[in-house]
Structure formats: structure tokens, C-alpha cells
């Protein structure tokens, strides 16, 4: 699975770890696990015209050389949203990732991807459960945090030639904010206008061409460690109250996430004659498409089980488009990105879903294997849209298997978590593309 990889190594790996990072290993086999770093994922943004485009995917995975050697990797076929460097995993019978052995494997891992130290738990003596967590920011290469409370400027702390990099603001209540800056002293001054409770700042120099990659890595790592971030862009987990709370109270949101049988399709719908007229002709054209009935069935199931407060949140928090591009039947859009797309490929109907990755990370190897044995046609793609944050993976499934796949508890949990987070982040920006006639079918109970 793209979201979770495990490497099991023999005794020789401890000596490599000891020499590289100064850890005293044990004489028993070591298991070290880490979630995917967003450095290895192409990330996209979703522009206002309703189409997708790729942004900044400048680095290849440290394991890129392994991808062609097997380990379940197969070339990506043409995709309606081609992801530069994307890798589709053949999940049929596959375990979670390749097996690397000996000290050479550890040296390669840490030499070429030192920031991985912040993602890794080194568990020596697995039977004894002895684990050691590395310092988060120190593992990411940050120097000790500097006290800046009350400062109007930090120009004296950083030489003019050493101000480009990644910074982390520490707030008095324990929150953090991670960002990038070509000139950290100017960015700090801008933040002080909005935030009056900045206490410290951590900083690490980074070349300007790598700022976005590094920013995503830092945000992703801090989220994985349970830190509360004030970031919106690149973050997966929204913070604090949201506009969606007024549509669906937080306690109902929690119930909707926990109880997969709970469906909230109550409330009145939007009435907008002008919007209805705008896409009426496109909807009629959709009905004439060869796979219209199959597409509508899957779309209806997805909206019913995968979108909270679907009636009350229509247009404001989610929207469905109708024939937005060649070969695309429809898209479900939430916040600033698509979450489901019905498209044709080689005269077959397929569905792509962007979902949360973390529910799959929590699955055991055997459970994950069984899931994809039940759905051998399902594939995963390392692809993300920027608004959804790093806890995101793309799945594709042919139409004939889509409904059953969506209803799988693990898949449905991933759909619900991802969609709710996006709605908590803010309103849908694609309401003007909403097809009311299509929504009539999707919301009909």
C-alpha cells in the first residue's frame, strides 16, 4: 500500500544505524516502520477552471531504483490527471513494500534520505517492545528554537545570506506554525501582525528550489507526531471551529465518522433556478452517454455514504460537475479539490477516489492484503492535491467493482475522514459548476 511501508532487516542493520546516528542497537532483528514522506509524492493543485494540474514534484523517491525491479510496482497507465513520477502498485497478493537487508540497506536509507529519521521509530528487540522516538525538529535538522517573544524584528538573528529556509513558529498555547520563506526576517514581521502570541522560532536553511518539498515534509511530520498546527495549506487536519460546524454539529460529525451505518441525508435543499438552467443541457447529454446508468449508481452511493450532511451542505460544501472535460462524466468536489471522478479509459468506465491514507496505515499487513485480494482490480497511485494535505492517497477502481469497494469499511472510513476534513477546512469553491439536475438523482432517497 502506498501509505505504509515496512522494512525488516537482519542483524547487520544495527551496526549501520549505530555508526550513522549513534544508537546502540541490540542483537535481535530490528523492525523500523515509517509512513510515506510527501517528498516522494507528486502534489497537485486544483485550479478554478475545474481541471487539475501538477505542481512541484522535483524529487524522486530514494527507492525509485527499486520501483522498476518489482516489489509490486507496475508502470502507470494513462491517467486523466497524470501525476509526474506516479507509481501504481499492483496490490494483488503484495505485502507492504520491499525487503531490504543488511547494513548497506540502512546506510542507503539514511544516506539518501536523512529526514527519514524524523519519521522512523527504531524498535530494537521487537519481542521486548523497546522503542526509541527521535526528536521531531532535531530529526528534521532544525537548530535550537530561539526566544523571540515581544520582538519586532529578528534581523539580528540571521545573516542576510542565510535567511532562506523553513521556519517553525512556537506559540504560547503550544500550537505550531510551519512555513517557508525566502527571507525569514520579513516573514516573521508579517506573522507578528496576525499573531501576538509567538514565543519562539526554529529555523533551517533550505535552497529556494526545495522550499515547498521541505515545507510539506515538516508539516506532515509534525501532524504525524500529534502537534497542533495553525497551518491550513498543506495540512491534513483542520484546527478549531469551522463553518461546517453550523451545518453539522461537531458531535454529529464524530458520530458520522465512528458509525459507518449512520447516514445524514436530512434537511432542505438549495433552490437556485439560474444554476439549474446553466447545466441542464449538459445533464441531458450525460444521460445519453454509454455508461450513464452505471456512473449514476456509483455516484449516488458515494454521496449517500461518503458526504456528511449532503443535502444541507450542497453547493456550500460540496458540488458535482457534469461532463467537465472530455472522457470525464462527473466530479465530486469538496473545498479546493476533487474527491471522486467518473471517467472513461479505453472505452471502460473507471472511478478515482482521493481518500485519507491513515486508515490504511493502521491496518495489519494481512488485513490490507485481504482487502485487495477481494478487489484485485483496485489500484493505488501516489498522487495528492495540495488542499487535502499529505494524509491522502488516490485509488482507482473499474465501475463494475466500485460500489462494493466504496462500501468496504476501511475504504469508507478513509473516504469519510478525508471528506469531512476538507469540509472542515472551508466552503467548496466549485459551487458555480454544480449540476442541480445531477444532484437531484444523487440526493434522491
N, C-alpha and C positions, 0 to 999 in steps of 0.2 A: 504494500500500500504506500502511496506517496507520502502520507503524513507521518509514518513512523518507521524507523529503520533500526535494527539491532545488529550488532556485530558481536560474535562470540569468538574469543581468541584463546589460544593455548598459553602455557606458562610463560613463553618468551616475551609476551607483550608487556609484562610488568617491568622488566628491565628497561624497556624503551620508555615507558611512562616515567619511571624513576629518574632516568637520565635527562628527560626533556623538561619535566615540571617539578622534580624534586619530591615526588611522592614515594614513600616506602611501601612497596607492594607486598603481597602475600605470596605464598607458594601454591595457592589454589587458582583455578581458572578464573579469569575476570570477565564480567559482562558489563559493557558500557553502552548506554542507550541514549539517544537524543532525538528530539523532533526535528523535522526538516527546517533548515535555515532559509529564510526568504531570500538570501543571497543567491540561492540556486534556482529560484523560480522566476520566470518571466511575469512581470506585473503589468497590468493594463489599466488604462483609464477609459471611461465611457463618455464620449463627448455628447453634446446636446443634440446632435442630429440623429441619435438613436443607434448609431453604429459603434463598433468597438475599434480601438487601435492600441497597438502595443507601445509601451514606454519603457525606457531604460532597463535593458536586460544585458548589461555589459559584461557580466562574468559567467563563465561556465562552472558547473559543479566540479569540485575536486575529484569526484568519482566519474567524471564524464568519460574517461577512458574505459571504465567498466561497463558503460551502458551498451556498447556495441558487442561486448563479449558474452552477452547472455544475461544472466541474473533476472530473467523475465522481461527484459527491455526489448521492445519492438519499435520500428520507425513509426512516426506519426503519419497518419494519412492526412489528406487534405482536410482542412477544418474551416468552418465558416468564420471562425475567429482565430487565424493561425497564430500560434504562440512561438515566438522565436526561441529555438532551442528546446521546445517542449518535448517531453518524453512520455509516451504512453506505456504503461506497464501491462503486461499480459498476466492477469491475475489468476488464470486458471491453474490451480494447484501450486501457486507460487507461495513461498514463505516471505517474510518481511525483509527483503534485502539480501545482498550478497554476504558471503562469509569470507573474512579476511583473517589471515593467521600470522603469528609471529611478530617479532619486534619491528620488522620492516613495515608491516601494516600500520602499527601505531605511529611510527615515525612519519610515514606518508600522511596519515590523517592529521597529525598535529603540525607538521611542517608546512603543509599547503593550506591549512585552514585553521590557524591558531585561534580564531574567535570561537571555534567549536568548544573550547574549554569552558565557555560560559553556559553551554547547553548540556554539558555532559555530567552525569553522576558516575563517578568511578566506584564500582561496587566490588571490592576485593573480598573474597571469601563469601560467595553468594549464599552458601548454606548458613553462614553466621549472620547474614544481613548487615554487614558492616559497610556503610556508605559514607562518602565524603562529598559535600557540596562545595564548589569553588565560589569565591566571592564574585558577585554578579558584575559590578562595574570594573573591578580589578581584572576579572577574567576577560572583559571586553577591551582592556588596555587603557582605561581611564586613570589619570593620576588622582591623588587625594583631593577630595572636594575642598573648595575654598570658601570661606565665610564672606558673604557679600551683603548681608542684611543692612539696609539703610544706605547703601552705596548708590550714588547717581551714575557712576561710571566705573568700569573695570579696565579702562585703557592701560593703567599702570601694571596690570597683572599679566598682560600678553603683549609680546613684541609685535610690531606691525607686520612682520613677515611670518608670524606663527599664529594667525587668527582664524584660519580656515579649518573647519572640522565639525565634529559632533559635540553637542553640549547637553548636559542634563541639569535642569533646574530642580532644586530641592526646596519644597515649601514647608511652612511651619507646621502644617497639619499632617505631614508625612507624604503628601502627594508628590509626584514627579512629573516633569515635562521633558521629553527628549526631542531634540531638533537639530537641524543642520544650519550652518552659517558660513558664508564666505568671510565675514568679519564678525566674530562673536561679540566684540565690544558694542557694535551697533545693534546687533540683535538683542543683546541684553537690555540696552536702553529702551528698545521698543517694547520688550516684555514688561518693563517696570511701569509703563503707562497703564497696562491692564492688570498686572498682578502686583499687589502691595505686600505680599507675604513671602517673597523669595528670601531664603536664608543662605543657601549655598549654591555653588555651581561646580559641576565636574566637566572636564573638557578633554578631548583627544584630537590631535591634529589628524586630518584626513585630506588627501588630494581632492580637489573640487570635482573631478570626474567620477569619484566614487562616493560622493556625499549621500545620494539617495539610497544606494545599496546599503551603506553603513547605517543610515538612519533607520531603515526598515529592520535591520538586524538587531539594533539596540532596542527598538520599541517591542519587537517580537520577544526578545529575551526577557525584558522587564515584565511583560504581560505573563509569560510562562512562569515567572517567579512570584506571581501574585501581587505585583506592585500596582498601585492605583495611579493611573496616568491621566493627565488633563488633556492629552492629545485627542484629536478627532481623526485627522488624516493619518493613514497607515495603521491606526489602532483597530483591533478587532472588537474590543469590549468597550461599550459606551459607558460614560460615567455620569452619575447623578440623575436628576429628574429629566424627563423628556416630554415633548409634545404628545407623543403617543400614549403617555400615561392618562391623558384626559379622554382618550378614546377607549382604552382598555386599562383598567386599574392594575397596578403592579401585582397585586395578589392574584388577579385573574391571569396575568401573564405567566406568573410562576406555576399556576395550575396547568395552564396550556402546555408549558414545557414538560412538566412532570407526567401528566396523564395524557398519553398519546391517543386515547379514545375520546378525549374531550374536543369537541368541535364547536367553535363560536361563529355561527352564521346568523346572528340576531341583528336586529336594528333596521333602520330605514336606509334606502339607497339614495344616492345623488340623483337629482333631476337636472339635466343640462341639455336642452333641445339643440343648441348650436353644436355642442361637442358630438352629440349623437349623429347629426347630419353630416358632420365632417368626414366620418369614416364609414358611413353607411354603404357606399358603393364598394369600398374595399372589402367590407364584410361579405357582401354578395359574391364578390369574386372568390373570397376564401371558401365559401360553400361549394363552389364549382371545382375546387382543387381535388385531385385524385385521392388524397388521404385525409380529407376534411373530417370525416366522421371519427377516424382513429385519433387525429390530433385533438379534436374537441373532447373526446373521452378522457384522454390523459390530462389535458389542461384543467378540466373540471375537477378531476381527482386531486391534482396538485393544489389548486386554490382551496378546495374544501378542507384538506388535511394539513396543508403547509403554510397557510397565511392566517395570522391571527386577526380576529375582528374584520373579516374580509368585506362584509357589507359596509360597516361603519368607516372602514379605512380606505374605501375605494377612491381612487384618484389622489386623495391627500397623501396616502402612504404606500399605495401600490397601483400599478397600471398594467393593462395588457394591450399590446400593439397588434395590429392586423396587417399582415404582409408588409413588414417594414423594409424588406430588402429581398433581392432575388434568392430563391430557394429557402426563404425563411417564412414559415406560416405565421408564427406569432412569438412574441417575447413577453415574459412577465418581468416587470421592472420594479425594483424597490430601492428607495433612496437614490443613489447615483449609479446604479448598475443593474444589469440583467441578472436574474437568478435562475430562469428557465427559458430555454429556446427550443422551439419545434422547427426542425429544418430537414431538408432532403439532401441525401448524399448518394450519388449513383442510383438515382431513382428509388431510393428507400427512405422512409421516414425515420428520423432519429430525434432524440431529445438530449440536450445537455443541461446539466444542473450545476450551479455553484452552491456549495454547501460548506458547513463548518467541518474542519478536519479533525478537531479534538475528539468527537465521539468515536472515530475510528482508531485514534491513538490509544484510547482506553480499552479497546478490545484485545482479547488474547490472540495469539497467533492462530490458534485452532479455530476460534470463532470467526476471525477475519477470513481464513481460508474457506470455511464452510459457507460464508456469505457469498463469496464469488464462485464457489462451486455450484451454488443454487442459481447463480446468474452469470453463466460463463460469457455471455455477450457483453457484459458491462466492462467498461474500460475507465481508467483514470488518467488525467492529464495534469501535469504540473503547470497550472495556469491560474493567475489571480487577477482580479480587478482591484485597483488601488482603494476604492471606498470600503470594500469588505474587510480589509486588513489581512494579516498573514495567516490567521486561522481559517484557511479557505482552500478548497480543492475542487477541481472540476471533474464531474462524472459524465459519461455518455452511455446511452442505452438505446437499443432499437425499439421502435414503437410497440412491437408485439410483447415485449418484456417490461415495458416502462411502468405500467400501473403496479404490477406485483413488486417491482424493485422499489418504487417510491413508498410502498406500504411496509417494507421491511422495517422493524423497529429501529435498527441502528441508522438506516438511511433517513427515516422520518425524523429521528432525533436530530440528525445533522442538518436537515432542511429547516426544521423549526428553530433551532438555535441560531442559525445563520440569518434567517429572515427576520426574526424578532430583533436581533442586534441591529440590523440595518434600519428597521422601523424606529428603534430607539434612538438611532443617530440623527434622524431628521425626516422631513417630508420627502415624498417622491418628486423628483424634478422632471419626470416624463409624463405627468398627468395630461399634458396637451396632446399626447399621442394616444390616449386611452380610447379604445373602441367600445362604446357603450353597448352596441348590438352583441358583440362577442361576450362582454361581461354578463349580459342577460342570461346566456347559456351557462356560463361558468358559475354563476351565483344562484342558479335555479336549484331549489332543493326538492 
